[in-house]
Amino acid sequence: MQEPEDALHQSRPLRSPEQIGADTTPPYLPMPAPLIAPIKAKILVAAECSRNGIIDRPVAEARCDVSGLLSRSDYQLGYFDVPLTSIVSLDHKQMAPDASTWRELFGGLLCSDWDERALAYFESEIGAAFFPATGARGALKLYARGGAAYCKNGHHRLIAAVVWLASRFGDTAVLRKVRVEYTTIPRQVLQLISTAVQQGKRVDIAEFEDGALIRVSTGRIANYWRKIGEDLQPHPVPRGLVGWYRRRRNPEDNKETEQHWINVPPFLALALADDAWLREQVARPRYTDKPAH
């Protein structure tokens, strides 16, 4: 009987090409999955355990063109408590180009050198404080047109803050004492667009002479309003079968009025109109110190 150790010295028979092709043994070991930074893992767990819907809300990219046509051109500065539900847009999505929600955007972050100080920052009165991470520059800065807030500086920390705070505190979560540049949108404009989207209508805007043209449409009809400064008036546009057909084929068709139309998605229209959080704090400031320019 052959001893077990002797078997190690026996030559193996040559394998045929068919046997080699049928061998399912991997030629190399798979690479281990990349490690997730501890703070990112903690935020992910909180998000998975939460039933809050904010983290799955849509986030637009660079929608300043929409609100800029509707708002006044003068801005003021202040510190405000900003509801997470009012934050609707980022200047870029370089961290996750195909992402459409806060959760998906957070998946594109590394958070490699973040620690517990980051979570404390999210829950603090942020003010002019710098974010405790390598490469983070300046204070968190937002700007608001009507009730819709947009990120100006601090995209990565903002994304993580929204996911963390929404998971922890739910629909009423706010970013506290954030630097905001803000301006207003006329009440009649906000009423027009919010009522339209609540009725299931489509809203588009276009630059028009020294103001903006607003189009509210369904599959059958379109109505137009012209905004100049604080004034909003119905605007007559020739109608006919050709215009109806063009809108049916392409709602952004420019030939009917020769304008470049920009769609206002429903979530953005509703955020623009929901400006009570800003108006209340402008009337009764919670923070008296002013941000430096």
C-alpha positions, 0 to 999 in steps of 0.5 A: 500500500502506497504511503500518503506522502509518496503520492505527492511525488507521483507524476500527474498524467498529462491532460488532453485539450478537452480536459483543459477546456473543461477545467472550471478551476479559476486561474486566479483568485478574485480580487477582494471587494473594496473596503467601505469607509467606516463613516460611509458604512454607518450612513449607509446602515442608517439609510437602509434602516430608515423608511424616510422618502427624502433620500429617494427624492429626485435631485436635479443638476444645474437648474438655475436656468429655470428659477433664474428666469422666474426670480428677481436678480437681486440677492441677499445673504443670511443664515437659515435653517433649510428643510431638506425637502427644499434642496432640489439641485446641485451644480454638478454630479461628478461623484455619480454622473448617472445618479438621480436621487440622494441615495444614488449620489451618496453611493458615489462618495468615498468618504475615505478620511471622514470620521465622527466629526463629519456626523457632528458637523451635519447635526450642528449649527454649521455657520461658517465652519469648515468641513473636517475632511481633506480637500474640503474648501470653504463653508457650506453655501446654498442659494435659494430662489423662491422656496427651492434651494441649490448647492453652491459649495460643498456638494459632497458634504451636502449629499451625505448630510441629507442622507444622514439627517433624513435617516435620523430625523425624518421628513422634518429634518433641516440643515441648521444655520446654513449660509444662503443667498436668496431672492424671491419669485412673485407670488402670482408666478408661484401660484400659477406653476404650483396649481398647474403641476397639481392639476397634472399640467406641464410647465415650461418657461423660456427667456422672452425679451426683458422677462420670461414666457411661461407655458402651461399645457396639456395634450390638447391646449397650451396657455401662455403668460408673460412675466416682466419684473413683478408683473404677470399677464396672459400672453396671446399666441396664435393657435392652430392644428399645427401647433397642437401637433408639434406639442404632441410630438415634442413638448419642447418644440420651439417652432410655435413661438420661436422660443427655447423652452425649458421644462419645469419638473413637478418636484421643482415647481412645488419646491419653488412655490413652497417658500414659507420656510424662507419667508418666515425666517426672513421676517423673524431671523433665528440668527443675527450674525451675517455671513461674510461675502 
